[in-house]
């Protein structure tokens, strides 16, 4: 797969100059997700170990010398906010290297996914048709991937993981939520289109992820709101209906109902937790666990001025030989047995640990600018982007979302589509 991926990388650059840029975009999506999550993250070329995502970054950075200047100021606030963060990020890296002794290779291994931020600066290199073709291709790929994912529960074609007695498959489509939003907002009354949406919904529920299921509900509410079917005040009335639907789902899948019941119990017990006894938070994968994990990182960052301003550094968790924290996500590959400065379980500890209080604030301004941009227009692409950002915010309590630079690739695709749509409106031919 490694050799094939390298060939795809070179072909994607070739197709870019052959004016088949949607293939370039699709190649970035394919490689950045390790073949849509169906291949291991790492591969070897001789003695050199690489990640498939590294090849996606090579594609992006190889196009930077060919940046096309923007003729609009649509993205000025986002670019300024991102630019300020990148200045902070550079200072933080240099401080970590020269004052703490973290090597540049270690820093690269920790921060490599931030390379996807560079795509924002080349979105003008692609046309409206490029973005539309890419979205169609990625949606078709996600539909086929969903068929495969659902099929695993019917025919044992791959090895499942076990959460207690619960069977779960981890290789769900990486662009499941994005394509679900895209299909929902492009809704047209045909049997095929309805089946696609139903398939993605079934796939979402089979992941048994509370965050994804809640996110799917929020997406539906956003769709109804943007289509003027409901108003904000009606959502309060709809919430009990959603609660009833969740309970009905529970009759079909008691596993999902149990996971939601557990979550509601955890919400109610937060006020009873002893923050002086962090071991009491150790309920792996639970909401209480995530609260304790965030709290412990926050207290740690407050222990040093340099941590508050620049974060605790970029040394990879795999290079830590002694534990820093009491709480962390189990990871047998790590010498200490669980994750320290990074976690896939929740967004906020990552921002606090790596960027500190000051850096997290700067990064938050950048995120706010994305939300402000997505709320500025009243057309379909704006609605899709805004709904995606809202869904990512809801998932951030069970996923690293905004910390993971890879997620920004799809966000920037939608921003590019908006910019090109606005350009066509201003200069109709």
HUJO-V601454 format. One line per field, one symbol per residue. phi: phi as a letter, one per 30 degrees, with the letter a starting at -180 (. if undefined). A space follows every 10 residues. Layout:
BEGIN
phi->???
END
This chain:
BEGIN
phi->.ddedddded dddddedcic dddddddddd ddchhhicbd dcbccicccb cedddddddd ddcddcecdd cbcecedddd dddddddeed ddddddddcc iddddddddd ceddddddde dcdddccede dddddddddd dddddddddd dddcbdcadd cbciccdbcc ddddcedddd dedddcebdb dddddddddd dddedddhcd dddddddddd ddddddchdb cedddddded dddddddddd ddbedddddd ddddddedce dcdcddbddd ddceiddeed dddddddddd dddbdddddc idjcddedcd cbdccdcade addcddjadc dcacdadddd ddddcidddd dddddddddd ddddcdcbce eddddddddd dddddddbad gdddeddded eddddddded ddddddbdc
END
